[in-house]
Protein backbone atom coordinates (compact mmCIF):
# COMPACT_ATOMS: atom_id res chain seq x y z
CA UNK A 1 0.00 0.00 0.00
CA UNK A 2 2.86 2.33 0.78
CA UNK A 3 4.39 1.61 -2.61
CA UNK A 4 1.15 2.76 -4.32
CA UNK A 5 0.63 5.96 -2.31
CA UNK A 6 4.16 7.28 -2.76
CA UNK A 7 3.95 7.68 -6.58
CA UNK A 8 0.50 9.24 -6.23
CA UNK A 9 1.77 11.74 -3.68
CA UNK A 10 4.80 12.46 -5.87
CA UNK A 11 2.60 13.10 -8.93
CA UNK A 12 0.32 15.39 -6.89
CA UNK A 13 3.26 17.37 -5.54
CA UNK A 14 4.73 17.66 -9.06
CA UNK A 15 1.41 18.93 -10.38
CA UNK A 16 1.19 21.51 -7.62
CA UNK A 17 4.76 22.65 -8.23
CA UNK A 18 4.16 23.24 -11.95
CA UNK A 19 3.08 26.83 -12.69
CA UNK A 20 -0.37 27.22 -14.22
CA UNK A 21 -0.45 27.97 -17.93
CA UNK A 22 -0.88 31.51 -19.20
CA UNK A 23 -4.56 31.16 -20.12
CA UNK A 24 -5.51 29.90 -16.65
CA UNK A 25 -3.66 32.80 -15.02
CA UNK A 26 -5.41 35.29 -17.31
CA UNK A 27 -8.81 33.77 -16.50
CA UNK A 28 -8.07 33.86 -12.78
CA UNK A 29 -6.94 37.52 -12.85
CA UNK A 30 -9.04 38.66 -15.80
CA UNK A 31 -10.96 41.33 -13.90
CA UNK A 32 -7.71 42.83 -12.67
CA UNK A 33 -6.36 43.12 -16.21
CA UNK A 34 -9.67 44.62 -17.32
CA UNK A 35 -9.65 47.35 -14.68
CA UNK A 36 -5.96 48.15 -15.22
CA UNK A 37 -6.22 48.27 -19.03
CA UNK A 38 -7.57 51.88 -19.31
CA UNK A 39 -4.59 53.22 -17.38
CA UNK A 40 -2.15 51.08 -19.38
CA UNK A 41 -3.72 52.28 -22.63
CA UNK A 42 -3.53 55.93 -21.56
CA UNK A 43 0.08 55.50 -20.51
CA UNK A 44 1.03 53.88 -23.83
CA UNK A 45 -0.72 56.59 -25.88
CA UNK A 46 0.11 59.71 -23.85
CA UNK A 47 3.23 58.61 -21.97
CA UNK A 48 5.40 56.02 -23.68
CA UNK A 49 4.60 56.91 -27.30
CA UNK A 50 5.41 60.66 -26.91
CA UNK A 51 8.65 59.75 -25.12
CA UNK A 52 9.75 57.40 -27.90
CA UNK A 53 8.67 59.89 -30.56
CA UNK A 54 10.56 62.71 -28.82
CA UNK A 55 13.74 60.64 -28.71
CA UNK A 56 13.28 59.82 -32.41
CA UNK A 57 12.84 63.49 -33.33
CA UNK A 58 16.08 64.48 -31.59
CA UNK A 59 17.95 63.10 -34.60
CA UNK A 60 16.03 65.26 -37.10
CA UNK A 61 15.15 68.83 -37.90
CA UNK A 62 11.38 68.75 -37.96
CA UNK A 63 8.74 71.48 -38.19
CA UNK A 64 5.07 70.63 -37.73
CA UNK A 65 4.26 73.46 -40.17
CA UNK A 66 6.56 71.92 -42.85
CA UNK A 67 6.65 68.18 -42.17
CA UNK A 68 7.97 67.50 -45.66
CA UNK A 69 11.28 69.19 -44.72
CA UNK A 70 12.25 66.43 -42.30
CA UNK A 71 16.04 66.03 -42.38
CA UNK A 72 18.37 63.72 -40.49
CA UNK A 73 21.06 65.52 -38.47
CA UNK A 74 22.41 62.70 -36.32
CA UNK A 75 23.62 63.92 -32.92
CA UNK A 76 23.74 67.53 -34.10
CA UNK A 77 20.77 68.54 -31.94
CA UNK A 78 22.39 66.97 -28.87
CA UNK A 79 25.68 68.79 -29.41
CA UNK A 80 23.86 72.05 -30.01
CA UNK A 81 21.75 71.55 -26.87
CA UNK A 82 24.73 70.83 -24.62
CA UNK A 83 26.50 73.95 -25.92
CA UNK A 84 23.42 76.19 -25.99
CA UNK A 85 24.01 79.17 -23.63
CA UNK A 86 20.29 79.91 -23.32
CA UNK A 87 19.58 76.43 -22.01
CA UNK A 88 22.25 76.84 -19.34
CA UNK A 89 21.04 80.36 -18.57
CA UNK A 90 17.61 78.90 -17.87
CA UNK A 91 19.13 76.31 -15.53
CA UNK A 92 21.16 79.03 -13.77
CA UNK A 93 17.98 81.06 -13.26
CA UNK A 94 16.28 78.03 -11.71
CA UNK A 95 19.22 77.36 -9.38
CA UNK A 96 19.12 81.01 -8.30
CA UNK A 97 15.36 80.89 -7.81
CA UNK A 98 15.29 77.58 -5.93
CA UNK A 99 18.14 78.56 -3.61
CA UNK A 100 15.89 81.33 -2.29
CA UNK A 101 12.58 79.50 -2.57
CA UNK A 102 13.61 76.31 -0.73
CA UNK A 103 15.06 78.21 2.22
CA UNK A 104 12.06 80.54 2.52
CA UNK A 105 9.34 77.94 1.93
CA UNK A 106 10.68 75.25 4.23
CA UNK A 107 11.93 77.71 6.84
CA UNK A 108 8.53 79.40 7.02
CA UNK A 109 6.75 76.05 6.94
CA UNK A 110 8.87 74.75 9.82
CA UNK A 111 8.31 77.88 11.89
CA UNK A 112 4.53 77.70 11.46
CA UNK A 113 4.53 73.94 12.09
CA UNK A 114 6.34 74.52 15.39
CA UNK A 115 3.73 77.11 16.35
CA UNK A 116 0.82 74.89 15.33
CA UNK A 117 2.30 72.06 17.37
CA UNK A 118 1.65 74.17 20.46
CA UNK A 119 -1.93 75.05 19.50
CA UNK A 120 -4.49 73.27 21.66
CA UNK A 121 -7.73 74.62 20.15
CA UNK A 122 -8.43 75.73 16.60
CA UNK A 123 -5.55 73.78 15.06
CA UNK A 124 -7.66 72.50 12.17
CA UNK A 125 -8.85 76.01 11.37
CA UNK A 126 -5.31 77.38 11.23
CA UNK A 127 -4.08 74.45 9.14
CA UNK A 128 -6.91 75.08 6.68
CA UNK A 129 -6.11 78.79 6.47
CA UNK A 130 -2.42 78.19 5.86
CA UNK A 131 -3.17 75.53 3.24
CA UNK A 132 -5.63 77.64 1.23
CA UNK A 133 -2.99 79.20 -1.09
CA UNK A 134 -1.94 75.68 -2.14
CA UNK A 135 -5.35 74.92 -3.64
CA UNK A 136 -5.69 78.38 -5.19
CA UNK A 137 -4.96 78.82 -8.89
CA UNK A 138 -1.26 79.64 -9.42
CA UNK A 139 -2.16 82.23 -12.05
CA UNK A 140 -4.38 84.09 -9.55
CA UNK A 141 -1.68 84.10 -6.88
CA UNK A 142 1.00 85.21 -9.34
CA UNK A 143 -1.12 88.12 -10.55
CA UNK A 144 -2.01 89.16 -7.01
CA UNK A 145 1.60 88.83 -5.88
CA UNK A 146 2.85 90.81 -8.87
CA UNK A 147 0.41 93.62 -8.05
CA UNK A 148 1.56 93.72 -4.42
CA UNK A 149 5.23 94.16 -5.37
CA UNK A 150 4.81 96.28 -8.51
CA UNK A 151 6.10 99.89 -8.52
CA UNK A 152 2.53 101.12 -7.96
CA UNK A 153 1.73 98.38 -5.47
CA UNK A 154 1.26 98.74 -1.69
CA UNK A 155 4.56 97.13 -0.69
CA UNK A 156 6.76 99.51 -2.65
CA UNK A 157 4.63 102.48 -1.59
CA UNK A 158 5.17 101.45 2.02
CA UNK A 159 8.92 101.12 1.49
CA UNK A 160 8.99 104.57 -0.12
CA UNK A 161 7.19 106.15 2.82
CA UNK A 162 9.56 104.45 5.23
CA UNK A 163 12.54 105.73 3.27
CA UNK A 164 13.93 102.24 2.62
CA UNK A 165 13.99 102.84 -1.15
CA UNK A 166 14.45 106.15 -3.00
CA UNK A 167 12.47 105.34 -6.13
CA UNK A 168 10.10 102.62 -7.37
CA UNK A 169 11.88 99.47 -8.51
CA UNK A 170 10.86 98.04 -11.87
CA UNK A 171 11.89 94.54 -10.92
CA UNK A 172 10.53 92.82 -14.03
CA UNK A 173 13.21 94.46 -16.16
CA UNK A 174 16.05 94.29 -13.65
CA UNK A 175 18.70 91.66 -14.34
CA UNK A 176 18.61 89.62 -11.11
CA UNK A 177 15.33 90.60 -9.44
CA UNK A 178 12.62 88.57 -11.25
CA UNK A 179 13.73 85.22 -9.83
CA UNK A 180 13.77 86.36 -6.15
CA UNK A 181 10.34 87.94 -6.59
CA UNK A 182 9.00 84.75 -8.17
CA UNK A 183 10.53 82.81 -5.26
CA UNK A 184 8.65 85.02 -2.81
CA UNK A 185 5.36 84.52 -4.65
CA UNK A 186 5.90 80.76 -4.84
CA UNK A 187 6.73 80.69 -1.14
CA UNK A 188 3.36 82.31 -0.44
CA UNK A 189 1.64 79.61 -2.51
CA UNK A 190 3.50 76.49 -1.37
CA UNK A 191 4.59 77.01 2.24
CA UNK A 192 1.37 75.29 3.35
CA UNK A 193 2.67 71.98 1.96
CA UNK A 194 5.82 72.24 4.05
CA UNK A 195 3.76 73.20 7.08
CA UNK A 196 1.50 70.14 6.88
CA UNK A 197 4.30 67.66 6.16
CA UNK A 198 6.59 69.01 8.86
CA UNK A 199 3.73 69.21 11.34
CA UNK A 200 3.05 65.52 10.76
CA UNK A 201 6.72 64.86 11.40
CA UNK A 202 6.57 66.83 14.65
CA UNK A 203 3.59 64.80 15.84
CA UNK A 204 5.57 61.61 15.15
CA UNK A 205 8.41 62.62 17.49
CA UNK A 206 8.22 60.91 20.86
CA UNK A 207 7.61 63.60 23.49
CA UNK A 208 9.55 61.56 26.04
CA UNK A 209 12.72 62.65 24.27
CA UNK A 210 11.99 66.28 25.12
CA UNK A 211 11.09 65.35 28.70
CA UNK A 212 14.37 63.48 29.13
CA UNK A 213 16.29 66.39 27.63
CA UNK A 214 14.59 68.89 29.93
CA UNK A 215 15.55 66.80 32.94
CA UNK A 216 19.17 67.06 31.77
CA UNK A 217 18.80 70.84 31.54
CA UNK A 218 18.49 71.20 27.76
CA UNK A 219 17.33 74.57 26.45
CA UNK A 220 14.69 75.12 23.78
CA UNK A 221 17.41 75.73 21.18
CA UNK A 222 19.18 72.51 22.18
CA UNK A 223 15.93 70.58 21.82
CA UNK A 224 15.38 72.06 18.37
CA UNK A 225 18.95 71.47 17.21
CA UNK A 226 19.60 68.00 18.59
CA UNK A 227 16.12 66.44 18.63
CA UNK A 228 13.68 68.21 16.32
CA UNK A 229 15.88 68.85 13.28
CA UNK A 230 17.56 65.41 13.19
CA UNK A 231 14.23 63.62 13.48
CA UNK A 232 12.69 65.81 10.75
CA UNK A 233 15.40 64.93 8.23
CA UNK A 234 13.24 62.47 6.22
CA UNK A 235 10.49 65.08 5.78
CA UNK A 236 12.99 67.82 4.92
CA UNK A 237 14.71 65.56 2.41
CA UNK A 238 11.39 64.70 0.76
CA UNK A 239 10.53 68.40 0.46
CA UNK A 240 13.97 69.15 -1.00
CA UNK A 241 13.62 66.50 -3.71
CA UNK A 242 10.09 67.56 -4.67
CA UNK A 243 10.94 71.27 -4.66
CA UNK A 244 13.92 70.83 -6.97
CA UNK A 245 11.99 68.66 -9.41
CA UNK A 246 9.07 71.11 -9.51
CA UNK A 247 11.44 74.08 -9.78
CA UNK A 248 13.19 72.66 -12.83
CA UNK A 249 9.76 72.41 -14.50
CA UNK A 250 8.74 76.02 -13.78
CA UNK A 251 6.65 77.63 -16.50
CA UNK A 252 3.28 78.99 -15.34
CA UNK A 253 4.64 81.53 -12.86
CA UNK A 254 6.91 83.25 -15.37
CA UNK A 255 4.46 83.15 -18.26
CA UNK A 256 1.64 84.57 -16.10
CA UNK A 257 3.83 87.60 -15.27
CA UNK A 258 3.72 88.65 -18.91
CA UNK A 259 7.21 87.63 -20.01
CA UNK A 260 7.74 86.33 -23.52
CA UNK A 261 8.88 82.75 -24.02
CA UNK A 262 12.51 83.87 -23.82
CA UNK A 263 12.18 85.29 -20.30
CA UNK A 264 12.46 88.98 -21.16
CA UNK A 265 14.98 91.07 -23.11
CA UNK A 266 17.95 89.86 -21.03
CA UNK A 267 16.54 86.36 -20.43
CA UNK A 268 16.36 87.28 -16.75
CA UNK A 269 13.28 85.08 -16.22
CA UNK A 270 14.03 82.31 -18.72
CA UNK A 271 13.44 78.73 -17.54
CA UNK A 272 14.32 75.48 -19.36
CA UNK A 273 10.66 74.57 -19.92
CA UNK A 274 9.99 78.01 -21.40
CA UNK A 275 12.94 77.49 -23.72
CA UNK A 276 11.49 74.14 -24.83
CA UNK A 277 8.18 75.89 -25.50
CA UNK A 278 9.97 78.64 -27.46
CA UNK A 279 11.80 76.17 -29.68
CA UNK A 280 8.69 74.09 -30.30
CA UNK A 281 6.00 76.73 -30.90
CA UNK A 282 7.84 79.97 -31.61
CA UNK A 283 10.60 78.65 -33.86
CA UNK A 284 8.69 75.51 -34.87
CA UNK A 285 11.78 73.34 -34.35
CA UNK A 286 10.31 70.21 -32.80
CA UNK A 287 13.49 68.19 -33.16
CA UNK A 288 15.59 70.60 -31.15
CA UNK A 289 12.75 71.18 -28.66
CA UNK A 290 12.60 67.41 -28.05
CA UNK A 291 16.35 67.40 -27.46
CA UNK A 292 16.16 70.22 -24.90
CA UNK A 293 13.26 68.48 -23.17
CA UNK A 294 15.17 65.21 -22.85
CA UNK A 295 18.29 67.05 -21.66
CA UNK A 296 16.16 68.65 -18.97
CA UNK A 297 14.78 65.23 -18.00
CA UNK A 298 18.37 63.96 -17.69
CA UNK A 299 19.29 66.92 -15.47
CA UNK A 300 16.27 66.24 -13.23
CA UNK A 301 17.18 62.54 -12.98
CA UNK A 302 20.83 63.37 -12.23
CA UNK A 303 19.93 65.91 -9.53
CA UNK A 304 17.56 63.42 -7.90
CA UNK A 305 20.13 60.62 -7.92
CA UNK A 306 22.81 62.93 -6.49
CA UNK A 307 20.50 63.92 -3.67
CA UNK A 308 19.93 60.28 -2.73
CA UNK A 309 23.67 59.56 -2.98
CA UNK A 310 24.91 62.59 -1.02
CA UNK A 311 22.33 62.55 1.77
CA UNK A 312 22.89 59.99 4.57
CA UNK A 313 20.85 56.79 4.27
CA UNK A 314 19.12 57.32 7.62
CA UNK A 315 17.61 60.51 6.17
CA UNK A 316 16.18 58.95 3.02
CA UNK A 317 14.81 55.92 4.86
Order of alpha helices (4+ residues) and beta strands (2+ residues): alpha-alpha-alpha-alpha-beta-beta-alpha-alpha-alpha-alpha-alpha-alpha-alpha-alpha-alpha-alpha-alpha-alpha-alpha
